[in-house]
Amino acid sequence: MNLPDIVQGGFYAYRLFEVAEEINLRHLERLSFPVPVSVRPGKLTFFGRLRSLLNVVVLGSRELQLENGLTIQVDCTVLVFNFGVLAPCFYIPIGHSNSVAPVAPALSAAQAASLIAQLNDSRALTELGRSLSATVAEMIAPAIVRPIQYDEYESYTLLNIQRFAEPVSIDKVLRSEDLARLLLGETPDWVPAPSFLEQLVKHHYRYSVDDLCVIDWNAAVNIEPNPTEDIPDLIALALTQLLEYQRYDSILETELDLLYEWTSQGKGVVRWWRPGLAQKGVDRVNQVLLDIGDFIDRSQNAFKITEDAHYARIYRGAIERFQIPAWRSTVVARQQAVAEVARAMYDRAHLSLAHSLEIIIILLIAFEIVYAFFEH
């Protein structure tokens, strides 16, 4: 079946950038911001005592032209996570809105799916996200702990539906091919295989008879007559962990390559005569391992501590769908490999130093013997 037109709702389009190892949110709350920028704590009511994970910087509206020529107004906020991630969020309403002009008074499922694909792939939206992240990073610079440069980013779109043009049951929505097209940004002529549609919506989440949340890799659909910020924020929180694990995986891969070069034969051999360089390398690796360990500990705490069972299920579902446990396992395995190679490099550097000292002592003894011989 085809879904009725969407007459009330909106899109949350995200771009996530990592700017620091950590952002001190308590320090951030004491900063002053220029008008009309404002800051408020993130809701994250489902996380109880972990509400301090997030602050929201409200930047107002912007006009944006997408690659297909469509000009839209977006309500801009930047989610500031203490993990060191800035997540510009662009809200584009459908139907009546109290913030910015709606993209349309109503959208068909086909039009909504097309817009989801455009938002995820939009370079203009990415550049606006980078610009807003740079602006906010400058504003909150005193709260940023150990800034970093990381060019990769994550994009995601959540479609929140408050009302259809005609009443439709959630069971019918789950059987609709339009739901698959929305999640995948597919065109109306694409027809999903029944088994694929069943698999796609298998892990859906419901609290009452009239709400539904389905999360996929690039997009999510949330049907909620009285929406809150909780689901958009928890999806962004899960995406921050995906971005972090991807960055640490890249860092560990680079560190492994450097360590293997150090410990290999040939070019690296001469370096063992300068063990101070090896010590610097080991210190750098240890700092990386400490940062990773701290992040894994914080992310696991965020995963475990919840108060609302429904939101906890959605959050765990997002974590699983984004394959974060697989990324975590990869990072932990590489973490162990880096630690072992760094330990071997450290031991080899000290062995080299010990051999150097032995040679020096032998040369000194030989010098003393030769000197004594010629003196007499």
C-alpha positions as CSV (number, residue, x, y, z in Angstrom):
1,M,0.0,0.0,0.0
2,N,1.0,3.6,-0.5
3,L,1.2,6.0,2.5
4,P,-1.0,9.1,2.5
5,D,0.7,12.5,2.2
6,I,2.6,13.9,5.2
7,V,0.9,17.1,6.3
8,Q,2.8,17.7,9.6
9,G,6.3,16.8,10.5
10,G,9.9,17.6,9.6
11,F,13.3,16.5,8.6
12,Y,16.3,16.5,11.0
13,A,19.4,16.5,8.8
14,Y,22.7,16.0,10.6
15,R,26.4,16.6,9.9
16,L,28.8,15.4,12.7
17,F,32.3,16.7,13.0
18,E,35.0,15.8,15.6
19,V,36.8,18.9,16.8
20,A,38.5,17.8,20.1
21,E,39.3,15.0,22.5
22,E,36.8,16.5,24.9
23,I,34.5,19.5,25.5
24,N,34.1,20.7,29.0
25,L,30.3,21.4,29.1
26,R,30.4,22.9,32.6
27,H,32.9,25.5,31.4
28,L,30.8,26.0,28.2
29,E,27.8,26.9,30.3
30,R,29.7,29.8,31.9
31,L,30.6,31.4,28.5
32,S,28.9,34.4,27.0
33,F,27.6,34.3,23.4
34,P,26.7,37.0,21.0
35,V,23.1,37.8,20.2
36,P,21.0,36.1,18.9
37,V,23.0,32.9,19.7
38,S,21.8,31.0,22.8
39,V,22.8,27.9,24.6
40,R,20.7,25.4,26.5
41,P,21.3,22.0,28.1
42,G,20.4,19.0,26.0
43,K,17.2,17.2,27.2
44,L,18.3,13.6,26.9
45,T,15.7,12.8,29.6
46,F,16.1,9.1,29.0
47,F,19.6,9.2,30.3
48,G,19.0,10.4,33.8
49,R,22.2,11.6,35.4
50,L,24.0,11.6,32.0
51,R,22.1,14.7,30.8
52,S,25.4,16.5,31.0
53,L,26.5,14.7,27.8
54,L,25.0,17.4,25.6
55,N,24.5,21.2,25.2
56,V,22.6,22.8,22.3
57,V,23.8,26.0,20.6
58,V,20.8,27.7,18.9
59,L,21.9,29.7,15.8
60,G,18.6,30.6,14.1
61,S,17.5,30.1,10.5
62,R,19.5,30.0,7.3
63,E,18.5,29.8,3.7
64,L,20.1,27.0,1.7
65,Q,20.0,26.0,-2.0
66,L,20.4,22.3,-2.6
67,E,22.1,20.9,-5.7
68,N,18.9,20.4,-7.6
69,G,18.1,24.1,-7.3
70,L,15.5,23.7,-4.5
71,T,15.9,26.6,-2.0
72,I,14.9,25.7,1.6
73,Q,14.9,27.4,5.0
74,V,16.6,25.4,7.8
75,D,16.4,26.0,11.5
76,C,20.1,25.6,12.7
77,T,21.3,24.2,16.0
78,V,24.7,22.6,16.9
79,L,24.6,19.8,19.3
80,V,27.8,20.0,21.5
81,F,28.7,16.6,22.9
82,N,31.3,16.2,25.7
83,F,33.0,13.5,23.6
84,G,34.4,16.3,21.5
85,V,31.9,16.2,18.7
86,L,29.9,19.0,17.2
87,A,26.8,18.0,15.4
88,P,25.0,20.7,13.3
89,C,21.4,19.8,13.0
90,F,19.2,21.3,10.4
91,Y,15.4,21.1,10.9
92,I,13.2,21.5,7.8
93,P,9.5,21.5,8.6
94,I,6.6,20.1,6.7
95,G,3.2,21.8,7.0
96,H,2.6,24.4,9.7
97,S,5.7,25.6,11.6
98,N,6.5,28.2,14.3
99,S,10.1,28.4,13.3
100,V,11.1,28.6,9.6
101,A,9.1,28.4,6.4
102,P,8.0,24.8,5.7
103,V,9.5,23.0,2.7
104,A,5.9,22.4,1.5
105,P,2.4,22.3,3.0
106,A,2.4,18.6,2.4
107,L,4.8,15.9,0.9
108,S,4.1,12.6,-0.6
109,A,6.2,9.7,0.5
110,A,8.0,9.8,-2.9
111,Q,8.8,13.4,-2.4
112,A,10.0,12.9,1.2
113,A,12.2,9.9,0.1
114,S,13.8,12.1,-2.6
115,L,14.5,14.9,-0.2
116,I,16.0,12.4,2.3
117,A,18.5,11.3,-0.4
118,Q,19.3,14.9,-1.4
119,L,19.9,15.9,2.2
120,N,22.2,13.0,2.9
121,D,24.3,13.7,-0.2
122,S,24.2,17.5,-0.2
123,R,27.6,19.1,-0.4
124,A,26.0,22.5,0.3
125,L,24.6,21.2,3.6
126,T,28.0,19.7,4.5
127,E,29.7,23.0,3.8
128,L,27.2,24.8,5.9
129,G,27.7,22.3,8.6
130,R,31.5,22.8,8.5
131,S,31.0,26.6,8.6
132,L,28.7,26.4,11.6
133,S,31.0,24.0,13.4
134,A,33.9,26.3,12.9
135,T,31.9,29.2,14.2
136,V,30.7,27.4,17.3
137,A,34.2,25.9,18.0
138,E,35.6,29.5,18.0
139,M,32.8,30.6,20.4
140,I,33.5,27.7,22.8
141,A,37.3,27.6,22.4
142,P,37.9,28.0,26.2
143,A,35.8,24.8,26.8
144,I,37.6,22.7,24.2
145,V,40.2,20.3,25.6
146,R,42.9,19.3,23.2
147,P,41.5,20.3,19.8
148,I,42.1,18.0,16.8
149,Q,41.9,18.1,13.1
150,Y,39.8,15.3,11.5
151,D,38.3,15.8,8.1
152,E,35.9,12.9,8.0
153,Y,32.2,13.4,9.1
154,E,28.9,11.5,9.4
155,S,25.7,12.5,7.7
156,Y,22.2,11.3,8.6
157,T,18.5,12.3,8.2
158,L,15.6,11.6,10.5
159,L,12.1,12.1,9.1
160,N,9.7,12.9,12.0
161,I,6.0,12.4,11.0
162,Q,3.3,13.9,13.2
163,R,0.3,13.6,11.0
164,F,-0.8,12.1,7.7
165,A,-3.4,13.6,5.4
166,E,-5.6,10.5,6.2
167,P,-5.5,8.3,9.3
168,V,-3.4,5.2,8.8
169,S,-2.6,2.4,11.3
170,I,1.0,1.7,12.3
171,D,0.6,-1.9,11.1
172,K,-0.2,-0.7,7.6
173,V,2.8,1.6,7.7
174,L,5.0,-1.4,8.5
175,R,3.7,-3.3,5.5
176,S,4.0,-0.3,3.2
177,E,6.7,-0.3,0.5
178,D,6.9,3.5,0.9
179,L,8.5,3.0,4.3
180,A,11.4,1.1,2.7
181,R,11.7,3.9,0.1
182,L,11.8,6.5,2.9
183,L,14.5,4.7,4.8
184,L,16.7,4.1,1.7
185,G,15.9,7.3,-0.2
186,E,14.7,5.2,-3.1
187,T,12.6,6.3,-6.1
188,P,8.9,5.3,-6.5
189,D,9.7,2.8,-9.3
190,W,11.8,0.7,-6.9
191,V,9.9,-2.2,-5.3
192,P,11.5,-4.0,-2.4
193,A,11.4,-7.7,-2.2
194,P,9.0,-8.8,0.5
195,S,11.7,-10.6,2.5
196,F,13.9,-7.5,2.4
197,L,11.1,-5.3,3.6
198,E,10.4,-7.7,6.4
199,Q,14.1,-7.6,7.4
200,L,14.3,-3.8,7.1
201,V,11.4,-3.2,9.5
202,K,12.1,-6.2,11.8
203,H,13.7,-4.1,14.5
204,H,11.1,-1.4,14.9
205,Y,10.2,0.3,18.2
206,R,6.8,1.2,19.5
207,Y,5.5,2.6,22.8
208,S,1.8,3.2,22.0
209,V,-0.6,2.3,19.3
210,D,0.0,5.4,17.2
211,D,3.8,5.8,17.3
212,L,6.7,4.0,15.5
213,C,10.5,4.4,15.1
214,V,12.5,2.5,12.4
215,I,16.2,3.1,12.2
216,D,18.4,2.3,9.2
217,W,22.0,3.0,8.2
218,N,21.5,6.4,6.5
219,A,18.0,7.5,7.7
220,A,15.3,6.9,10.2
221,V,11.5,7.3,10.2
222,N,9.8,8.3,13.5
223,I,6.0,8.6,13.6
224,E,5.0,10.5,16.8
225,P,1.9,12.7,17.1
226,N,3.5,14.6,20.0
227,P,7.2,14.7,19.2
228,T,10.0,15.5,21.7
229,E,13.7,16.1,21.1
230,D,14.6,12.8,22.8
231,I,14.7,10.5,19.7
232,P,16.6,13.0,17.5
233,D,19.1,13.6,20.2
234,L,19.7,9.9,21.0
235,I,20.3,9.1,17.3
236,A,22.8,11.9,17.2
237,L,24.4,10.5,20.4
238,A,24.8,7.1,18.8
239,L,26.3,8.7,15.6
240,T,28.9,10.5,17.8
241,Q,30.1,7.1,18.9
242,L,30.2,5.8,15.4
243,L,32.3,8.8,14.3
244,E,34.6,8.4,17.3
245,Y,35.3,4.7,16.8
246,Q,36.0,5.3,13.1
247,R,38.5,8.0,14.0
248,Y,40.2,5.9,16.6
249,D,40.3,2.9,14.1
250,S,42.1,5.2,11.6
251,I,44.5,6.5,14.2
252,L,45.4,3.0,15.4
253,E,45.9,1.8,11.8
254,T,48.4,4.7,11.3
255,E,50.1,4.0,14.6
256,L,50.5,0.3,13.7
257,D,52.1,1.2,10.4
258,L,54.6,3.6,12.1
259,L,55.4,1.0,14.8
260,Y,55.9,-1.8,12.2
261,E,58.3,0.6,10.3
262,W,60.2,1.1,13.5
263,T,60.5,-2.5,14.3
264,S,61.2,-3.7,10.8
265,Q,64.7,-4.3,9.4
266,G,66.5,-1.9,7.1
267,K,65.6,1.8,7.4
268,G,64.5,1.5,11.0
269,V,67.6,-0.2,12.3
270,V,69.6,3.0,12.6
271,R,67.0,4.5,14.9
272,W,67.7,2.0,17.6
273,W,70.9,3.9,18.3
274,R,68.7,6.9,19.3
275,P,66.4,5.3,21.9
276,G,65.0,8.7,22.8
277,L,63.1,8.7,19.6
278,A,61.6,5.3,20.4
279,Q,60.6,6.6,23.8
280,K,58.8,9.6,22.2
281,G,57.0,7.2,19.9
282,V,55.9,5.0,22.9
283,D,54.8,8.0,24.8
284,R,52.6,9.1,21.9
285,V,51.1,5.7,21.6
286,N,50.4,5.5,25.3
287,Q,48.5,8.8,25.1
288,V,46.4,7.5,22.2
289,L,45.7,4.3,24.2
290,L,44.7,6.3,27.2
291,D,42.3,8.5,25.1
292,I,40.7,5.4,23.6
293,G,40.3,3.7,26.9
294,D,38.7,6.8,28.4
295,F,36.3,7.1,25.4
296,I,35.3,3.4,25.5
297,D,34.6,3.7,29.2
298,R,32.4,6.8,28.8
299,S,30.6,5.3,25.8
300,Q,29.9,2.1,27.7
301,N,28.5,4.1,30.6
302,A,26.2,6.0,28.2
303,F,25.1,2.7,26.8
304,K,24.3,1.2,30.3
305,I,22.8,4.1,32.3
306,T,19.2,4.7,31.2
307,E,15.9,5.5,33.0
308,D,13.3,5.1,30.2
309,A,12.9,1.6,28.9
310,H,11.4,2.6,25.5
311,Y,14.2,5.2,24.7
312,A,16.8,2.7,25.9
313,R,15.5,0.1,23.4
314,I,15.7,2.7,20.6
315,Y,19.2,3.8,21.6
316,R,20.4,0.2,21.7
317,G,18.8,-0.4,18.4
318,A,20.6,2.6,16.9
319,I,23.9,1.3,18.3
320,E,23.3,-2.1,16.8
321,R,22.2,-0.7,13.4
322,F,25.2,1.6,13.1
323,Q,27.4,-1.5,13.8
324,I,29.1,0.2,16.7
325,P,29.8,-3.1,18.6
326,A,31.7,-4.3,15.5
327,W,33.7,-1.0,15.3
328,R,34.4,-1.3,19.1
329,S,35.7,-4.8,18.7
330,T,37.9,-3.7,15.8
331,V,39.3,-0.8,17.9
332,V,39.9,-2.9,21.0
333,A,41.7,-5.6,18.9
334,R,43.9,-2.9,17.3
335,Q,44.4,-1.3,20.6
336,Q,45.9,-4.6,22.0
337,A,48.0,-5.0,18.9
338,V,49.4,-1.5,19.2
339,A,50.1,-2.0,22.9
340,E,52.0,-5.2,22.2
341,V,54.1,-3.7,19.4
342,A,54.8,-0.6,21.4
343,R,55.9,-2.7,24.3
344,A,58.2,-4.7,22.0
345,M,59.6,-1.4,20.6
346,Y,60.2,-0.1,24.1
347,D,62.0,-3.2,25.2
348,R,64.1,-3.3,22.0
349,A,65.0,0.4,22.5
350,H,66.2,-0.3,26.0
351,L,68.1,-3.4,24.9
352,S,69.7,-1.3,22.2
353,L,70.6,1.3,24.9
354,A,72.0,-1.4,27.2
355,H,74.1,-2.8,24.3
356,S,75.4,0.7,23.5
357,L,76.4,1.2,27.2
358,E,78.2,-2.2,27.2
359,I,80.1,-1.2,24.0
360,I,81.0,2.1,25.6
361,I,82.3,0.4,28.8
362,I,84.3,-2.1,26.8
363,L,85.9,0.7,24.7
364,L,86.7,2.7,27.9
365,I,88.3,-0.4,29.4
366,A,90.3,-1.0,26.2
367,F,91.3,2.7,26.1
368,E,92.5,2.4,29.7
369,I,94.6,-0.7,28.9
370,V,96.1,0.8,25.8
371,Y,96.8,4.1,27.6
372,A,98.4,2.3,30.5
373,F,100.5,0.2,28.1
374,F,101.9,3.2,26.2
375,E,102.4,5.3,29.4
376,H,104.8,2.7,30.6
